[in-house]
Structure formats: structure tokens, C-alpha cells
Amino acid sequence: MCEDAQGTPSNPAVRPIRAIDARAVPLLRSLPRDAAASLVVFLVAVPLSLGIAVASGAPLVSGIIAAVVGGIVAGAFGGSAIQVSGPAAGLTIIVAELVLTHGWGVTCLVTVLAGLVQLTLGAFRVARAALAVSPAVIHGMLAGVGITIALAQLHVVLGGDPQSSAVANIMELPRQVMDNHSPAVAVGLVTVVVMTAWSRLPETGRLRRIPPALVAVAASTAAASFYDWPVQRVDLPDSPAHAWSGPALPEIGQVHGVATAVATVALVASVESLLCAIAVDRMHDGRRVRLNRELIGQGAANIASGALGGLPVAGVIVRSSVNARAGARTPLAAVLHGVWVLLFVALFASTVELIPMAALAGLLVFIGVRMVNLAHLRDLREHHEAGVYLTTLAAVVLLGLMEGVLIGFALALLVSLRRLTRVTVLTEERPGGTGQWHVVVQGSLTFLGVPRVAQVLRTVPAGAHVDLDLHVDFMDHAAFESIHAWRVDHERTGGRVDIDEVHENWYELNSTRTAPVAKTPTRGLARWWAPWGMRQERAASPDASGLLLAGAREYHASTAERMRALMGRLAQCQRPQALFITCADSRVVPNVITSSGPGDLFTVRNIGNLVPPRGAGSGDDSMGAAIEYAVSVLEVPSIVVCGHSHCGAMRALLEERPSAAADEVAAGSLGRWLRYGEPSLDRLGEVGPGVPAAESVRRLSQANVVQQLENLLGYPAVRDRHERGELELTGLYYDLDTAMLHVLDPRTGLFTAVEAAPVPGRQHPPTGTAREPQPQ
């Protein structure tokens, strides 16, 4: 079974480890922990291996052989530090069908050939390709296998025989419950009850360290022996010669089925092993798995297991997680566990033969139910993939493993195709009754999105002026034909269509010459808000002017053409939504922290985001002029004062000097300007001893924002419009350490963090409250 489909990639910097590399983790240092862990895993492996052999319809000894080979061969030659391989529950349905259809000898041949396929795939370094299968399909497959196993073995627990299919098992279950009450039922129920109770013990308890499978099988075996119940027990061969039943060649008519089975076993075993190896990597801090090497180890183990008459081998999460929790450090633990299984069966076969078959069936019922992991379903539901999981599960139970996997894989492809080709269309009429419309198309524009785009475009009135923004990373010919035909028809009726393309000029290229054949990455820096220090141009342009020119070149290359139509509309007028007063600090970028663009903010920046009281007689009227122009001429509906953490002006006020410069600077322009911050100091009051400097600056910065909002009300234009409800005053505080904005609550006087929420599109004022743009 596999519990996780995600993981940390292998570290290429780690040097190759040959089988068990004593130089990576010294064996003398890790031997005690590995030996102890191997004993714990051995206690889990024996009953699980026997149970999986029973569920597969294979000889019991085949499960033991697979456990021994999986531990020794896969452990020695694989690429995982602590993964333990052996017979896997996820392969039981495939093996059971193979045994029923082709016989055990041909099944062994399939195992050998599947190992050769794995060995070849690992040698060609294509292991990561197996991870392309959706985790929803893998988890759904394992859950379906678990339900199928549980339904079949429940009949054995109840004293009957499993039916030919899961549906038949469900239909037959009521009769089994009513008619069968043999001692085998008691043995199976004891196993299930003990397994369930033991798994609910506290994780930190000492009893929980004992594997529940060992406790359950031991308890049921002891009960059957004590009461001398007449139940069927494990029957092992008397000698190794009797145990061996190797590969057999198929008949001519079986070749096609065998070839399909080889591919199926190789694929399922490989994917299960690789995903489990990645999941196990999260359980320890040793070296990461090397997937291609692990695939080679799994292939070698399957070749050996099939040749010796064993079940197919795969990485098993149950044994691997036990190995990790027991403190294993190197593959030596997996190898030793295989050795202990071999010695135990060879020396204590009579003890193994005391185990009732019903106990193994009860063990499989519990394991099968646990394979339906609700945590996986919750995670997949959050990622909108629960439908793939449930569909795969149902198809595996009702139709079969291969059919279920193929259906789940096809559904996962359809879901991914829908997501990759999803297109969003936004449309709005420009305010003011000008007859102008703005349409934005975002996503990958293919034939699948043509109906939606065409439907929206048909809602645009004839004769309207349309600005069509194509934010698309791909446009196929069907989409081009649809948009082009609409444009021609719209312009024929007197309308006008201006098309702006944000990424590549897909529409233009389709019109004039051959368009690119596939999606291409966007040009320029993906994190457009990042500083120059993170750009490649810094190395070539170490001086400030060179950096400025490098930024201008990037702007011309990736942005100017996209903005041309927008700036053309804004060139003659502006209608900002807010007067934004903030500090001149280079770390505070208003358009970044407010996700605003050209024309949105009328920004004024100064040292400390100070607003001198009206009539203060500073001799500098620039601040007052900006306020009066924004409020009276531009008629902004909002004024924002934004302070920030680690403000140098606030720190200078706290230190009673304008800056860390020489004293003569205090008498200059900076000193005179910072005097406007003294009321903020008075508002703050005394700062108690022992308060860190950064905390003192934070408190003063926030008090300063409140003080500047009060100063704004001293300007008649601000006060009049504010009293009439036409002007809103807002206080913001930007925390540089967390990159979070905080807004002032006027009722409590406290700053609270602004909640994160996506904005679906650019919002314009409603038509009824639209303001006429003002000329510059």
C-alpha cells in the first residue's frame, strides 16, 4: 500500500551509494539500531506475507519467498535507505486473476519478465515518468483493492468461501452471516477485534511498540490451540525441494494475456514502489531515495522472486513505516529482516503451521479496510480530485483492477485537460454611458472555450466600441476564427474593436503568419515586483544609471506595448481613487502593496509620511498644494495615510535627533521637517523601560498615522467633504518583516491585519457615481 504521492526529490549532490554503503552511515554505528528495527519488521512481515499469499490464491510459501527476496535483494540493490519490500496488497487482485487464468507457473514467469521490464526502465533512467500517474488514481486503485480484499476475506472469516467478484461477495454476504457460525468465525473475529483495539492504543504507550498484526495473529492462534478448535491451519512444504515451483512457459493462446500481465505487474509494482519510497523519505532524515536505483532494485527482486516461486515484490508502506519508526538508518535493516524471515521459517516452520487460516483472513479484512484512507479523500477533495478517486475506487470494485485504473486515468486526463484549457471571460460597460465596452479573455483559448467566448461576445451591443484584452498563453485556429469572425461582423455594423494582447501576439500571428505551435513562457521576470538586486542585469550594470536603464529596457521589452492602449486613454485625464500619503522609504511601494496600477493612486511621499498642520508656516507649500489639488480638483473619494515598520524618521524622533548624521544636520531642512512629528511623540506618551527599539518604532509609527489623519481634518477642503460623507480617511500600517498591511479601526484605535482575498477583476465606480476625469 502507498500512503503518499508527494515527496522531496532526490538530492543530486549526494554521491552514489553502492548497495549498502558503509561510508555513508558507518555500519558499526548504525548496526544496533538497524538490527533492532529489522526484528520489529520481521515480526510484521511473516503474518502479512502469509495473508497476502492467501488473498492471491498462491501457495503460502510464495509469500515467504517474496518477503525474503524483497528484503535481501531489493534492500541491497535498491535506492531507498529504509524502504522495505515484499509481497504487496496492491498486487493481490492482479496475481489472483493470473493464477486463476494461467496457473501458478505462468504467474511466476510473469513476475520474472516484469522484473526485467523494471530493470530496463531503471537502466534507462525513466523512473520519474512513473510518477506522472495522478495520486487520485493510485489512492483510488488501492482503496478499491482494499475493499475487494476485505469483501473476499470476510467470507473466509465467516466460515465460507469467497465468490468470483466483489459484487457477488456483497450479494452472498447476508447468507454467510446467517448460516456460518463455525470456530473459524471466532478465530477471524478475535483477529479483527485485537487489530482494531491495538491500533487505537496511545501512540506513546509501550504496548503500541508491539506490531498489532503480531499480537492479533498470536492471540487468535493461542485461542484456537487452547480451545482445540478444529480450524484449517497454515500448511508449509516439508522441504525446500517441495517448496519450489518455478516459472513455466505459457501456451500459444496465452501469450497475448501474458504480455498484458507483464506490463500491468511492472507498471503497478513500479508506481507503488516509487510512491512509497518518496513517502518513506518523509519519515527519516537520512539520504533521499534515488528513484532509478530503487527501480533497478525492485526489478532484480522480482526476477529473483519469480524464479524462486515467489509473489511479485513491491515497496510496502506498512513495513517501511514500521522500519522508520523503529529507528532504522540504512538498508541493512531491510536486508536483516529478510534474513530473519528465512531463518524463522526454516527453523520454526512448526510454529508457523499453528496459525489458523481464518486468522490470516481476519488480518486481511483489517488491512483491506485500512487501505481506504479517508485522509487521502479529504486532501483530494480540497484539490477537487475526489471525483477521480471515487470513480477509480468504484470501477476497481465493480469492473476489475485494469478497467478501474484505465477509467480513473482517463477521467484524470479529462479533468486536467479541462483545467489547462479553462478560459475566463469578463465583460463590462464603461461608466458614463459612452457606449464603450471592456472584454477580458484569460487562460488558454482553444476550441473547448469557443462557445463560452462566443456567447459573451454576442452580448455586446452592435455599434459599440470594444476594448478586447487577450490574456491568453495559447490560441488555436478555432478560437482565432471565432474571434476574427465576430470582429469582422461587429465592425461591419459600425462598431470598433481594439485588441490588446498581453503575452504573445497570438491573434496577430494567426492573422499574418504562422503562430507558435505550443504554449511558451512569459517574457521578463515572473516576480515583476522584485528589486533590481534579484535581476540578472545587476552583474552587467553595477552602477545606478545602468540599473535604471536595464529596468527601462525590461519595461520596453515586456510591458510598454501592453500598456500603450491603456496609457493612451489615460494620457489626457486622470481620475485617481485615492490620495495616498506614505513615506519616501524605498522599501514601501504603494502600487505593489495595494495591487493598483496607473491612474489609481495620486501618491505623495515624504520623510515620515507627515502632514504639516495647515498654517504651520513652514515655507514649503508642496504638501498643502497636493492635498488641495487631490481633494478639490481631482475630487478623490479617499485619502490614505500609510506608515511602516523600521521607519528611520520615527527612529530619529525617538532618539531626539533627526537622523544618525552629524549634529549640524539637525539644524537643516531635515531637522525642521521632523518637528512636524513631535505631536506624534506626544500622542505616543512615555515608552516604558525595556521595550525593544523595533517595538518602540512600531508604536510611534502607528500613533503617527493617527496624528496625520487628524492633521488632514485641519484643511477646510478635507473637513468639508469629509463631513458631507464624500471623502473617506483611512490609516494603514505596513509591516516590513511580514509584508502584511494593517488597517486602522477608528472605533478601537487599533490596527488589524487586512484579510487575504483575491480580486476578480478591475473594479470601476458604478455608473451613477462616476466622476469626470480631470485634466493634468
DOSESE-393674 format. One record per residue (C-alpha): residue in one letter; x, y, z; residue number from 1. Coordinates in steps of 0.2 Angstrom, whole numbers. Example, Ala and Ser with C-alpha at 12.3 -4.5 7.8 and 13.67 -1.06 7.14 Angstrom:
# residues 2
R   residu       u       v       w   num
R        A      62     -22      39     1
R        S      68      -5      36     2
# end
This chain:
# residues 776
R   residu       u       v       w   num
R        M       0       0       0     1
R        C       5      18      -3     2
R        E       0      32       8     3
R        D       8      47      -1     4
R        A      11      53     -18     5
R        Q      21      68     -15     6
R        G      39      69      -8     7
R        T      56      78      -9     8
R        P      66      75     -24     9
R        S      82      66     -23    10
R        N      97      76     -19    11
R        P     109      76     -34    12
R        A     123      82     -23    13
R        V     123      65     -13    14
R        R     136      54     -20    15
R        P     131      37     -27    16
R        I     129      23     -14    17
R        R     133       5     -19    18
R        A     121      -7     -12    19
R        I     124      -4       7    20
R        D     137      10       8    21
R        A     147       9      24    22
R        R     155      25      21    23
R        A     138      34      20    24
R        V     132      29      38    25
R        P     146      18      47    26
R        L     139       1      49    27
R        L     147      -1      67    28
R        R     137      15      72    29
R        S     121      10      64    30
R        L     121      -9      66    31
R        P     112      -9      84    32
R        R      98       2      78    33
R        D      96      -7      61    34
R        A      96     -24      69    35
R        A      83     -19      82    36
R        A      72     -12      68    37
R        S      74     -27      57    38
R        L      67     -38      71    39
R        V      52     -27      73    40
R        V      49     -28      54    41
R        F      52     -46      54    42
R        L      38     -49      66    43
R        V      26     -39      55    44
R        A      32     -47      39    45
R        V      28     -65      42    46
R        P       9     -64      45    47
R        L       7     -51      32    48
R        S      16     -61      19    49
R        L       6     -77      23    50
R        G     -10     -67      22    51
R        I      -6     -59       5    52
R        A      -2     -76      -2    53
R        V     -19     -82       4    54
R        A     -28     -67      -4    55
R        S     -19     -70     -20    56
R        G     -23     -88     -22    57
R        A      -5     -93     -22    58
R        P       5    -106     -12    59
R        L       8    -100       5    60
R        V      27    -102       4    61
R        S      27     -89     -11    62
R        G      23     -75       1    63
R        I      38     -80      12    64
R        I      49     -81      -3    65
R        A      44     -64      -9    66
R        A      47     -57       9    67
R        V      64     -65      10    68
R        V      69     -59      -8    69
R        G      61     -42      -6    70
R        G      71     -39      10    71
R        I      88     -45       4    72
R        V      89     -41     -14    73
R        A      78     -25     -15    74
R        G      86     -19       1    75
R        A     104     -22      -5    76
R        F     102     -16     -23    77
R        G      88      -3     -21    78
R        G      90      16     -19    79
R        S      80      19      -3    80
R        A      88      20      14    81
R        I      74      12      24    82
R        Q      60       6      12    83
R        V      56     -12      15    84
R        S      50     -23       0    85
R        G      39     -38      -1    86
R        P      23     -45      -7    87
R        A      11     -30      -8    88
R        A      -8     -30      -5    89
R        G     -10     -19     -20    90
R        L      -5     -33     -32    91
R        T     -16     -46     -25    92
R        I     -31     -44     -37    93
R        I     -19     -45     -52    94
R        V     -10     -60     -45    95
R        A     -26     -69     -41    96
R        E     -33     -67     -58    97
R        L     -16     -73     -66    98
R        V     -16     -88     -55    99
R        L     -34     -92     -59   100
R        T     -32     -89     -78   101
R        H     -15     -95     -82   102
R        G      -9    -105     -67   103
R        W       5    -103     -54   104
R        G      19    -107     -65   105
R        V      15     -94     -79   106
R        T      12     -81     -65   107
R        C      30     -84     -59   108
R        L      36     -81     -77   109
R        V      26     -65     -77   110
R        T      34     -60     -61   111
R        V      52     -63     -69   112
R        L      48     -54     -85   113
R        A      40     -39     -75   114
R        G      56     -38     -66   115
R        L      66     -37     -82   116
R        V      55     -23     -88   117
R        Q      58     -14     -72   118
R        L      77     -17     -73   119
R        T      76     -10     -91   120
R        L      66       6     -86   121
R        G      78       9     -71   122
R        A      93       7     -83   123
R        F      86      20     -95   124
R        R      83      32     -80   125
R        V      64      34     -83   126
R        A      59      31     -65   127
R        R      51      48     -63   128
R        A      40      45     -78   129
R        A      30      33     -67   130
R        L      26      47     -55   131
R        A      15      55     -69   132
R        V       1      45     -64   133
R        S     -12      55     -54   134
R        P     -11      51     -35   135
R        A     -30      51     -35   136
R        V     -29      36     -47   137
R        I     -16      27     -36   138
R        H     -26      30     -20   139
R        G     -42      26     -28   140
R        M     -35      10     -35   141
R        L     -28       5     -18   142
R        A     -44       9      -9   143
R        G     -53      -2     -22   144
R        V     -41     -16     -20   145
R        G     -43     -15      -1   146
R        I     -62     -16      -2   147
R        T     -61     -31     -14   148
R        I     -49     -40      -2   149
R        A     -60     -36      13   150
R        L     -76     -42       5   151
R        A     -67     -58      -1   152
R        Q     -59     -62      15   153
R        L     -74     -58      26   154
R        H     -82     -74      18   155
R        V     -67     -84      25   156
R        V     -68     -76      42   157
R        L     -87     -81      42   158
R        G     -83     -99      38   159
R        G     -87     -99      19   160
R        D     -78     -97       3   161
R        P     -75     -80      -7   162
R        Q     -85     -78     -23   163
R        S     -79     -74     -40   164
R        S     -81     -55     -39   165
R        A     -84     -41     -27   166
R        V    -102     -39     -32   167
R        A    -105     -57     -29   168
R        N     -97     -56     -12   169
R        I    -108     -42      -7   170
R        M    -124     -52     -13   171
R        E    -118     -68      -4   172
R        L    -114     -59      12   173
R        P    -131     -59      21   174
R        R    -132     -78      19   175
R        Q    -114     -81      25   176
R        V    -118     -70      41   177
R        M    -134     -80      44   178
R        D    -128     -98      41   179
R        N    -110     -99      46   180
R        H    -105    -100      64   181
R        S     -90    -111      65   182
R        P     -75    -110      76   183
R        A     -66    -101      61   184
R        V     -78     -87      63   185
R        A     -72     -84      81   186
R        V     -54     -85      76   187
R        G     -57     -72      62   188
R        L     -67     -61      74   189
R        V     -53     -62      88   190
R        T     -40     -56      75   191
R        V     -51     -41      69   192
R        V     -55     -36      86   193
R        V     -37     -37      93   194
R        M     -31     -27      77   195
R        T     -44     -14      80   196
R        A     -41     -12      98   197
R        W     -22     -12      97   198
R        S     -22       1      83   199
R        R     -31      13      95   200
R        L     -19      12     109   201
R        P      -9      29     113   202
R        E       5      31     101   203
R        T      17      34     116   204
R        G      12      19     125   205
R        R      24       4     127   206
R        L      12      -8     121   207
R        R       9       1     104   208
R        R      28      -3     100   209
R        I      22     -21      98   210
R        P      16     -24      80   211
R        P      -3     -26      80   212
R        A      -3     -39      67   213
R        L       9     -50      78   214
R        V      -2     -48      93   215
R        A     -18     -52      83   216
R        V     -12     -67      75   217
R        A      -3     -73      91   218
R        A     -19     -71     101   219
R        S     -30     -80      88   220
R        T     -18     -94      87   221
R        A     -17     -96     106   222
R        A     -36     -96     107   223
R        A     -38    -109      94   224
R        S     -24    -120     102   225
R        F     -31    -118     120   226
R        Y     -49    -122     115   227
R        D     -43    -135     102   228
R        W     -54    -128      89   229
R        P     -55    -138      73   230
R        V     -49    -125      61   231
R        Q     -39    -125      45   232
R        R     -21    -120      48   233
R        V      -6    -115      38   234
R        D       2    -129      28   235
R        L      20    -126      23   236
R        P      30    -139      12   237
R        D      41    -151      21   238
R        S      57    -147      12   239
R        P      64    -134       0   240
R        A      63    -146     -15   241
R        H      44    -147     -12   242
R        A      43    -128     -10   243
R        W      50    -124     -26   244
R        S      38    -122     -41   245
R        G      47    -111     -53   246
R        P      41    -102     -69   247
R        A      33    -111     -83   248
R        L      31    -107    -102   249
R        P      13    -101    -107   250
R        E       3    -110    -121   251
R        I       2    -101    -138   252
R        G     -15     -95    -134   253
R        Q      -9     -87    -118   254
R        V       5     -76    -125   255
R        H      -6     -61    -128   256
R        G     -13     -61    -110   257
R        V       4     -64    -103   258
R        A      11     -49    -112   259
R        T      -3     -38    -105   260
R        A       0     -46     -87   261
R        V      19     -42     -88   262
R        A      16     -24     -92   263
R        T       2     -22     -79   264
R        V      13     -30     -65   265
R        A      28     -20     -70   266
R        L      18      -3     -70   267
R        V       8      -6     -54   268
R        A      23     -13     -44   269
R        S      34       1     -50   270
R        V      22      15     -47   271
R        E      18       8     -30   272
R        S      36       6     -25   273
R        L      42      23     -31   274
R        L      27      32     -22   275
R        C      30      23      -6   276
R        A      49      26      -7   277
R        I      45      45      -8   278
R        A      33      44       6   279
R        V      45      35      17   280
R        D      58      48      14   281
R        R      47      60      24   282
R        M      49      48      39   283
R        H      68      50      41   284
R        D      82      62      39   285
R        G      94      51      30   286
R        R      99      51      12   287
R        R      85      53       0   288
R        V      79      40     -12   289
R        R      87      38     -29   290
R        L      72      33     -39   291
R        N      81      25     -54   292
R        R      92      14     -42   293
R        E      76       9     -32   294
R        L      68       3     -48   295
R        I      83      -7     -53   296
R        G      82     -15     -36   297
R        Q      64     -19     -37   298
R        G      67     -27     -54   299
R        A      81     -38     -48   300
R        A      70     -43     -33   301
R        N      56     -48     -45   302
R        I      67     -58     -56   303
R        A      74     -67     -41   304
R        S      56     -69     -33   305
R        G      48     -76     -49   306
R        A      62     -88     -52   307
R        L      61     -95     -34   308
R        G      42     -97     -35   309
R        G      38     -81     -25   310
R        L      25     -67     -27   311
R        P      28     -51     -36   312
R        V      38     -39     -25   313
R        A      35     -20     -22   314
R        G      39      -7      -9   315
R        V      26      -9       6   316
R        I      22       6      16   317
R        V      16      -4      32   318
R        R      33     -12      34   319
R        S      43       3      28   320
R        S      34      14      41   321
R        V      37       2      55   322
R        N      55       1      50   323
R        A      56      20      51   324
R        R      48      21      67   325
R        A      59       8      74   326
R        G      75      19      71   327
R        A      82      11      55   328
R        R      96      21      47   329
R        T     102      10      32   330
R        P      96      -3      20   331
R        L     104     -16      32   332
R        A      88     -16      42   333
R        A      78     -22      27   334
R        V      92     -35      22   335
R        L      92     -42      40   336
R        H      73     -43      41   337
R        G      74     -54      26   338
R        V      87     -65      34   339
R        W      76     -67      50   340
R        V      61     -72      40   341
R        L      71     -85      31   342
R        L      79     -92      47   343
R        F      62     -92      56   344
R        V      53    -102      43   345
R        A      67    -114      41   346
R        L      70    -117      59   347
R        F      52    -114      66   348
R        A      41    -120      52   349
R        S      31    -130      65   350
R        T      26    -114      74   351
R        V      21    -105      58   352
R        E       9    -120      55   353
R        L       0    -117      71   354
R        I      -8    -101      63   355
R        P     -26    -103      58   356
R        M     -30     -98      41   357
R        A     -45     -88      47   358
R        A     -33     -78      57   359
R        L     -24     -73      41   360
R        A     -41     -69      33   361
R        G     -46     -58      48   362
R        L     -29     -49      46   363
R        L     -33     -46      28   364
R        V     -50     -39      31   365
R        F     -42     -26      43   366
R        I     -29     -22      31   367
R        G     -41     -20      17   368
R        V     -52      -8      26   369
R        R     -37       2      31   370
R        M     -32       4      13   371
R        V     -47      15      11   372
R        N     -39      31      19   373
R        L     -51      45      22   374
R        A     -37      57      25   375
R        H     -32      55       6   376
R        L     -50      58       1   377
R        R     -51      74      11   378
R        D     -34      80       4   379
R        L     -40      76     -14   380
R        R     -57      84     -11   381
R        E     -48     100      -6   382
R        H     -39      99     -23   383
R        H     -55      95     -32   384
R        E     -50      77     -37   385
R        A     -61      67     -26   386
R        G     -72      63     -41   387
R        V     -57      54     -49   388
R        Y     -53      45     -33   389
R        L     -71      39     -30   390
R        T     -73      34     -49   391
R        T     -57      24     -49   392
R        L     -62      15     -32   393
R        A     -80      11     -39   394
R        A     -73       5     -56   395
R        V     -60      -7     -47   396
R        V     -73     -14     -36   397
R        L     -86     -17     -49   398
R        L     -76     -20     -65   399
R        G     -59     -25     -61   400
R        L     -42     -18     -57   401
R        M     -36     -14     -75   402
R        E     -53      -7     -80   403
R        G     -54       4     -65   404
R        V     -36      11     -67   405
R        L     -39      14     -85   406
R        I     -56      23     -81   407
R        G     -48      33     -67   408
R        F     -33      38     -78   409
R        A     -45      44     -92   410
R        L     -55      54     -80   411
R        A     -40      62     -73   412
R        L     -34      67     -90   413
R        L     -51      74     -94   414
R        V     -50      84     -78   415
R        S     -33      90     -81   416
R        L     -37      95     -99   417
R        R     -52     105     -93   418
R        R     -41     114     -81   419
R        L     -27     118     -93   420
R        T     -40     124    -106   421
R        R     -51     134     -94   422
R        V     -55     151    -100   423
R        T     -62     166     -91   424
R        V     -72     180     -99   425
R        L     -75     196     -91   426
R        T     -86     210     -98   427
R        E     -92     227     -93   428
R        E     -98     243    -100   429
R        R     -88     258     -97   430
R        P     -96     271     -85   431
R        G    -103     287     -91   432
R        G    -115     280    -105   433
R        T    -101     282    -118   434
R        G    -105     265    -127   435
R        Q     -88     258    -124   436
R        W     -86     240    -118   437
R        H     -71     231    -110   438
R        V     -69     212    -113   439
R        V     -55     202    -105   440
R        V     -52     184    -110   441
R        Q     -40     175     -99   442
R        G     -32     157    -100   443
R        S     -29     145    -114   444
R        L     -41     149    -128   445
R        T     -44     133    -138   446
R        F     -59     126    -147   447
R        L     -66     120    -130   448
R        G     -68     138    -124   449
R        V     -75     145    -140   450
R        P     -94     143    -135   451
R        R     -91     152    -119   452
R        V     -81     167    -128   453
R        A     -94     167    -142   454
R        Q    -109     168    -130   455
R        V    -101     183    -121   456
R        L     -96     192    -136   457
R        R    -114     191    -143   458
R        T    -120     201    -128   459
R        V    -110     216    -134   460
R        P    -122     229    -142   461
R        A    -120     232    -161   462
R        G    -110     248    -165   463
R        A    -101     248    -148   464
R        H     -83     252    -146   465
R        V     -75     237    -138   466
R        D     -58     235    -130   467
R        L     -54     216    -131   468
R        D     -39     211    -120   469
R        L     -32     194    -124   470
R        H     -23     187    -108   471
R        V     -20     170    -117   472
R        D      -5     159    -117   473
R        F     -12     149    -132   474
R        M     -24     151    -146   475
R        D     -29     138    -158   476
R        H     -36     141    -175   477
R        A     -54     138    -170   478
R        A     -53     151    -157   479
R        F     -45     163    -169   480
R        E     -58     160    -182   481
R        S     -72     163    -169   482
R        I     -65     180    -163   483
R        H     -60     186    -180   484
R        A     -77     182    -187   485
R        W     -85     191    -173   486
R        R     -74     206    -175   487
R        V     -77     207    -194   488
R        D     -96     206    -191   489
R        H     -95     219    -177   490
R        E     -85     232    -187   491
R        R     -97     229    -202   492
R        T    -112     235    -191   493
R        G    -102     251    -186   494
R        G     -93     246    -171   495
R        R     -75     246    -167   496
R        V     -64     233    -159   497
R        D     -47     236    -152   498
R        I     -37     220    -147   499
R        D     -23     221    -134   500
R        E     -13     205    -132   501
R        V      -4     204    -115   502
R        H       8     189    -119   503
R        E      12     184    -137   504
R        N       3     191    -151   505
R        W      -7     176    -155   506
R        Y     -21     185    -164   507
R        E      -9     195    -174   508
R        L       2     180    -178   509
R        N     -13     170    -183   510
R        S     -19     184    -195   511
R        T      -2     187    -203   512
R        R       9     172    -202   513
R        T      11     155    -193   514
R        A       8     156    -175   515
R        P      18     146    -162   516
R        V      14     128    -161   517
R        A      13     127    -142   518
R        K      12     137    -126   519
R        T      28     147    -122   520
R        P      34     155    -106   521
R        T      30     173    -102   522
R        R      44     185    -106   523
R        G      53     196     -92   524
R        L      54     192     -73   525
R        A      40     182     -66   526
R        R      41     192     -50   527
R        W      39     209     -58   528
R        W      39     217     -41   529
R        A      56     210     -36   530
R        P      71     223     -34   531
R        W      85     225     -46   532
R        G      96     215     -35   533
R        M      87     200     -40   534
R        R      89     203     -59   535
R        Q     102     196     -70   536
R        E     106     214     -76   537
R        R     114     218     -60   538
R        A     130     209     -64   539
R        A     132     218     -80   540
R        S     126     235     -74   541
R        P     133     238     -57   542
R        D     131     257     -57   543
R        A     114     265     -53   544
R        S     111     273     -70   545
R        G     115     256     -78   546
R        L     102     248     -67   547
R        L      89     261     -71   548
R        L      92     259     -90   549
R        A      91     240     -88   550
R        G      75     242     -79   551
R        A      69     253     -93   552
R        R      74     241    -106   553
R        E      65     227     -97   554
R        Y      49     238     -97   555
R        H      50     242    -115   556
R        A      53     224    -119   557
R        S      39     216    -109   558
R        T      27     230    -103   559
R        A      26     246    -114   560
R        E      17     238    -128   561
R        R       4     230    -117   562
R        M       1     247    -108   563
R        R       1     258    -124   564
R        A     -18     257    -126   565
R        L     -21     260    -108   566
R        M      -9     274    -106   567
R        G     -17     282    -122   568
R        R     -34     283    -113   569
R        L     -26     290     -98   570
R        A     -15     302    -107   571
R        Q     -27     317    -107   572
R        C     -35     314     -90   573
R        Q     -34     306     -73   574
R        R     -47     300     -60   575
R        P     -37     293     -46   576
R        Q     -47     283     -32   577
R        A     -36     289     -18   578
R        L     -24     302     -12   579
R        F     -10     290      -5   580
R        I       2     298       8   581
R        T      16     287      13   582
R        C      34     288      17   583
R        A      48     290       5   584
R        D      56     274      11   585
R        S      62     264      -4   586
R        R      55     248       4   587
R        V      37     254       3   588
R        V      30     253     -15   589
R        P      12     259     -14   590
R        N       6     251     -31   591
R        V      13     234     -25   592
R        I       5     233      -8   593
R        T     -11     239     -15   594
R        S     -11     230     -31   595
R        S     -15     246     -40   596
R        G     -10     252     -57   597
R        P      -8     268     -67   598
R        G     -21     281     -63   599
R        D     -27     273     -47   600
R        L     -17     282     -34   601
R        F     -12     301     -33   602
R        T       4     297     -22   603
R        V      13     310     -11   604
R        R      29     303      -2   605
R        N      39     312      11   606
R        I      50     308      26   607
R        G      39     300      39   608
R        N      23     302      29   609
R        L      20     318      38   610
R        V       5     331      35   611
R        P      10     348      42   612
R        P      -4     357      51   613
R        R     -12     370      40   614
R        G      -5     387      43   615
R        A      11     380      51   616
R        G      21     392      41   617
R        S      34     380      36   618
R        G      38     389      20   619
R        D      35     373      10   620
R        D      18     373       2   621
R        S      20     357      -8   622
R        M      11     346       4   623
R        G      -4     358       6   624
R        A      -5     360     -13   625
R        A      -5     341     -16   626
R        I     -20     339      -3   627
R        E     -30     354     -11   628
R        Y     -27     348     -29   629
R        A     -32     330     -25   630
R        V     -47     335     -14   631
R        S     -54     350     -23   632
R        V     -49     347     -42   633
R        L     -47     328     -43   634
R        E     -61     325     -30   635
R        V     -53     309     -24   636
R        P     -66     299     -14   637
R        S     -52     293      -1   638
R        I     -36     299       7   639
R        V     -25     286      14   640
R        V     -10     289      26   641
R        C       2     274      27   642
R        G      16     271      39   643
R        H      28     257      41   644
R        S      39     247      52   645
R        H      58     251      55   646
R        C      54     269      49   647
R        G      70     280      50   648
R        A      61     296      53   649
R        M      52     288      68   650
R        R      68     281      75   651
R        A      76     298      74   652
R        L      61     306      83   653
R        L      63     293      97   654
R        E      82     297      98   655
R        E      78     316      99   656
R        R      88     319      84   657
R        P      83     320      65   658
R        S      95     306      59   659
R        A     111     297      63   660
R        A     121     310      54   661
R        A     131     324      62   662
R        D     123     336      73   663
R        E     124     350      61   664
R        V     111     341      50   665
R        A      99     344      64   666
R        A      98     362      61   667
R        G      95     360      42   668
R        S      80     355      32   669
R        L      78     338      39   670
R        G      78     344      57   671
R        R      65     357      53   672
R        W      54     344      44   673
R        L      54     332      58   674
R        R      47     344      70   675
R        Y      31     341      62   676
R        G      32     324      70   677
R        E      33     330      88   678
R        P      14     329      90   679
R        S      15     311      86   680
R        L      28     309     100   681
R        D      16     317     112   682
R        R       2     306     107   683
R        L      13     290     110   684
R        G      17     296     128   685
R        E      31     288     138   686
R        V      38     271     132   687
R        G      42     260     147   688
R        P      60     254     150   689
R        G      65     238     142   690
R        V      54     240     127   691
R        P      64     234     111   692
R        A      69     248      99   693
R        A      59     240      85   694
R        E      43     239      96   695
R        S      45     257     101   696
R        V      47     262      82   697
R        R      31     252      78   698
R        R      21     260      91   699
R        L      26     278      86   700
R        S      23     274      68   701
R        Q       5     269      71   702
R        A       2     284      83   703
R        N      10     295      69   704
R        V      -3     288      56   705
R        V     -17     293      68   706
R        Q     -10     310      71   707
R        Q      -8     314      52   708
R        L     -26     309      49   709
R        E     -31     322      62   710
R        N     -20     335      54   711
R        L     -29     332      37   712
R        L     -45     337      45   713
R        G     -37     354      48   714
R        Y     -38     358      29   715
R        P     -55     366      25   716
R        A     -57     356       9   717
R        V     -54     340      18   718
R        R     -65     344      33   719
R        D     -80     350      22   720
R        R     -80     335      10   721
R        H     -77     323      25   722
R        E     -92     330      35   723
R        R    -103     328      19   724
R        G     -98     310      18   725
R        E     -90     312       1   726
R        L     -72     309       7   727
R        E     -66     294      17   728
R        L     -50     294      28   729
R        T     -40     278      30   730
R        G     -25     274      41   731
R        L     -13     259      35   732
R        Y       2     252      43   733
R        Y      14     241      33   734
R        D      25     228      42   735
R        L      41     225      33   736
R        D      45     209      42   737
R        T      29     200      37   738
R        A      25     210      21   739
R        M       7     212      28   740
R        L      -4     228      28   741
R        H     -14     233      44   742
R        V     -29     245      43   743
R        L     -34     257      57   744
R        D     -50     253      66   745
R        P     -57     270      70   746
R        R     -68     263      84   747
R        T     -55     255      94   748
R        G     -39     264      88   749
R        L     -31     248      84   750
R        F     -23     241      68   751
R        T     -28     224      62   752
R        A     -21     214      48   753
R        V     -30     215      31   754
R        E     -38     198      26   755
R        A     -32     190      10   756
R        A     -45     189      -3   757
R        P     -42     188     -22   758
R        V     -50     202     -33   759
R        P     -59     195     -48   760
R        G     -56     210     -59   761
R        R     -53     228     -61   762
R        Q     -67     237     -52   763
R        H     -74     254     -59   764
R        P     -85     266     -50   765
R        P    -104     262     -53   766
R        T    -112     272     -67   767
R        G    -122     283     -55   768
R        T    -107     289     -45   769
R        A     -95     291     -59   770
R        R     -84     306     -58   771
R        E     -77     316     -73   772
R        P     -59     313     -76   773
R        Q     -49     329     -73   774
R        P     -35     335     -85   775
R        Q     -17     336     -79   776
# end
